[in-house]
């Protein structure tokens, strides 16, 4: 079934940037847990408080005992992202685009404390809740932390894990199956959209072609649809129902992918 609809969708241009993961690090290194990581986060949080709200420590450095890359991951909310960008640059942060999450602004700071900062302008963004629930689950399940640490070590033993696909290290991509398993275990099932970077995501897409851009619609850890961006006037959407279609359209519209008065090609899978 194919539908056509006229759309009047606009967005902020700063979100449309595509960038490489983190800062093109030449080699990924995972180190033993450092008890100073929470203190480093607190020091950085105090610097960020005048600029951002709902500032949380996430990622492996936020989980006691878990080996990690020695970079503090922080997630936060900005009421006005354009204003926040200027203020963040003033305290040493560099803007790096959305990484692979629509409606996210990624920043890095490389100084006495190395930080990856994930900023959203909607406190209800699904990735905020997901990251906090993932962190909290690992924090109270040390046996799962041990499994995660072993998987990280195993992945890094393969030198190809340092290679990148679409700017993301295979190390990051190869952890996804374990992470998806945790997402299912904690019962997280909100709708969310990610840029396609894994083989599993590409296999889901009908007639995948490298020259196009694809965004994957998830319900929790399960792929249920996607958006194909062919050019400035043609898009395809595959979703199982109207609710998920409405969500995907909303995310892509806010992302600033579309200009005014474009024709959307809507398909139900």
N, C-alpha and C positions, 0 to 999 in steps of 0.2 A: 504494500500500500504506500503510495507516494502522495504527499501533500505539499502544496506551495503556500507560502504566507509572506506578506510584506511585513518587514520589521523596521521599527524606528528605534534602533539601538545605538547608544553612544557610550563612550567610556573614556577613562583617563589614559592619555598616551603613555605615561610613564610605566604602566603595567604591561605594555605590549613587548617590552624588551625580553629577549632570550639571552641567557648567559650561561657560562660554564659553571659547573659545580665548584663551590668554594672558590679558591684562588689559584686554580690550575696547579695544585700541589704536585710536585714531581714524584714523590713517593709517599704512600700511605704507611703510617707506622702506628701500631696499637701498643700502648704502654700499660703497665699495671696501674690499678686504681691509686689515685693520689688524694690523700685526706685533705689537701689544701683546696681541692676543686670547689667545695661549697663556699669556702671563704672568698675565693676568686669571684664566684658568682655574686656574692653579697656586695663585694666592692664595686662590681660593675653595675649591679642593680641600683645602687645609690647614685651613680652617675647618670643612669637612664631615667630615674624617677621624674625629673623635671620635664622630660620629653615624652615619655610613654606611660601607659597604664597597664595593669594586669601583667606584670613582668614575672615570668616563671623560668626556672632552671629545668631544661629538658635534655634529652639525649643521654648517652651512656655516662657522661661525667656527672650526671645527676643521680645515678644509682650507686649506692654504697657497695664497694667491692668489685664493681664491674670494670674490666680493662676497657680502655677507650683511646681514640685519637686524642691527643692533648689539646683539645680546643673546647671551650665552654659554649654550649648551645643554649641560646636564650630565645624564648618566644614571648611576644608582647603585642599590645594594641596601640594604634595611633588614631587619635580623633581626626587629625588632618595630616595625611601622609606627606603631602607636599611640604608643609611646614616642618614636619618631623625630619624629613630628609636633610633640610638645611641645618637644623640643630644637631643632627647626628654626625654630619660631616664636620661640624665644629668641634666635636669631641673625639675625632679620629676614625670615624666609620666611613667605609667606602660602599657605595651602592652597587649591587651586583645583579639586579633584575629579579625575576620571579623564581629562579631555579626551575623546578618542575611543577610548581603548585600555583594555579591561577589565583589571583587576588592576594598574593604574598609579595612582600618586598624584602629581598635578602640583602643583608649588609655583612661585611666582615671588618674586623679590626685586628691588626697584627702589631702588638706592642708587648708590654710586660705580661699582659694577659691576652691570649689569642681567643677571639670570640667570633662565632657565627650567630648572627642575629636575624630572627625570622619575625617580620612585622606584618600584622594584618590590620585592616581598618574596620573589621566587624568582629566584635568579641564572641559572636556565635559561630565563627568559622569552624567547620568540623575538624580541621587539623589541630586546632588548639585543644579541644576536648580529647581527641585521639592521643596526642602526645602526652598529655597529663595522665590519662588512664594507663597508657603503656608504661610510663615511668613508674607509676604507683604500683602496678602489678609486679614489675620486676623487683621493686624495692622490698616486697613482702614475700617473694618467692626466690630465695637464694639458689635453689636447685635449678630453676630456669635460667638464672644469671650464669650459672656454671655452664649450662648448655650453650647459651649465647656466646660466652667467652670462647668455648671450644670451637664453635662454628666460625667465629672471627679468625681464630688462629689457623684453622684448616683452610679457609679461603685464601688467606695471605701466603700460605705455603705455595700456592700456585702463582707464579710470576705474572701470568696473564691477568690476574685480578687488578694489577696496576694500570692496565689499559683502559681507555675511555670509549664509551659509545654515546653519541649525542652529548658529549661533555661530562658524562657521569662515569666514574670508575666502575669497572666490573665488580670490584669489591662491594660497592654499595648495592648494585643490582642483585648480586648473588645472595645478599642477606634478606632479600624481600620475601622469600618463601617462609623463612623462620618468623619474620615479623608478621606476615599475613596469618600464620598459625596462632600467634598471640592475639591478634585482633579478633579472630574467631573465638578464642578461648574466653576473652573478656566480654564477649557478646556485643561488641560495638558494631552497629549496623546502619549508621547514618549515611546519607548520600554524600559523595565527595567526588572531586574531579582532579585528575593528575595528567600531566603531559606524558604521552606514550614514550617509554624508554626501554621496556623489557620485551623479550621474545614472546612471553605469554600474552602481553597486551597486543603485540603485532599480530599474533596468531588469531586473535579474536576479531580483528578488523577484516571486513570483506574487501578483497582487491587492494590490499595494502600497496602503496607506492612511496618510495623514498622521498620523492620531491614534495610531498604534501605534509601538512602538519596535522597531528591527531591528538585528541584529548579524550581520556578514558573516564567513563562514568562508573563509579564503584558504589555498591551498597555494602558498607563495611569492607571486607577483604574480597568480595565477589564482584567480578566485572559484569556489568549488566547493560552497558551501552557505550557509545562513543560519538564524538563529533569529528568530522573530517573537514579540514579547511583547505579548499582547492585553490582558490584565488580570491580576489577582492569582491567577487560578486556571487560565488557559488560555494555552498556549504551543504554537507549531508549530516543528518543525525539519525542514529540508530538507538532507540530506547524501547523498553518493554511496555511502557504505559504513559499516560498523559502526565501523571505526577512527576515522573522522572524526566520527561521531556521538558516540562516547565522549569524544573530545577536546572537542567543543563543549559537551557536557553538563558536563564537568569545569570548563571555564572559566566557564560561566554559573552553575554552582552555587557556585563559589568567589567569584564576584562578589557574591553576596548578593542576586541577583535573586529567588530563590525562598524561600518559607517552608517550614516543615516539612509533610510529607504532602500535597503538591500532586499533582494529576494532570497528567502531561505528555502532550501529543498529539505523537507522533513520526511524521513522514512521511519516506519516502525519495523523493528526486527522480527 
